[in-house]
Amino acid sequence: MALPVPPPRSPLAADRDHARWYERELGWATTGTAPVRLLTGLRFDVLELPAVAGHAALRRVGRTGPVALTGQTMGLLVAPGSADELPGLLDWLEWGGVALTLTAIGAGGRIIAPAPPGRAAGSPGAAVWLRPPELRHEGESELPALAGLGSSGGDAPDLVRLVDAVATECHRARLMHAGTAQPATGCTADQSAAQPLAFS
């Protein structure tokens, strides 16, 4: 006699399980299904940048908060309120006049929820954790913060150092990409590649 095999779980059921995990284990607000989204501005904000620049920045900085990857976009979780601080911080770091592929998602925003750690991510390019969140309910001291901004303790990673590294790598990636493209002016690609790159 053959044993009955339960039908495979539907993607919707898996999404509900993922939403419950975020709500119960981390205390993070979720919304929607297929995919579940995490609400920003409540427990964390997110810095979004191209994955190539993000990987380079992660090699330069030590501690960060949780880091998610969705396709070719990386999201670095930072203390709530950091999205509002980003423009002023970039100005202070002398990145204010530079076009960067760096955005911040704060209050009222949302990101796709990666599969919880240890669970299948689903389709290729689906959101995954590169550095998963730690299980905490009180405070988010693991999140990069400015002094006195969202940090419940003195051990939070440094938001200023993280933003400076991220801005540098976003700028570097943009210049490298521009160096491989054929210029529209009379300058040749060889001349563009020979020109030194300037970084602050």
RARA-V532188 format. One record per helix or strand. SS is the DSSP state (A for helix, B for strand). FROM is the first residue (numbers start at 1). LEN is the number of residues. If there is no record, write none. Layout:
SS;FROM;LEN
SS;FROM;LEN
This chain:
A;11;16
B;30;2
B;37;3
B;45;6
A;51;10
B;67;4
B;73;6
A;82;11
B;102;4
B;110;3
B;128;4
B;144;2
B;158;1
A;159;22
A;189;6
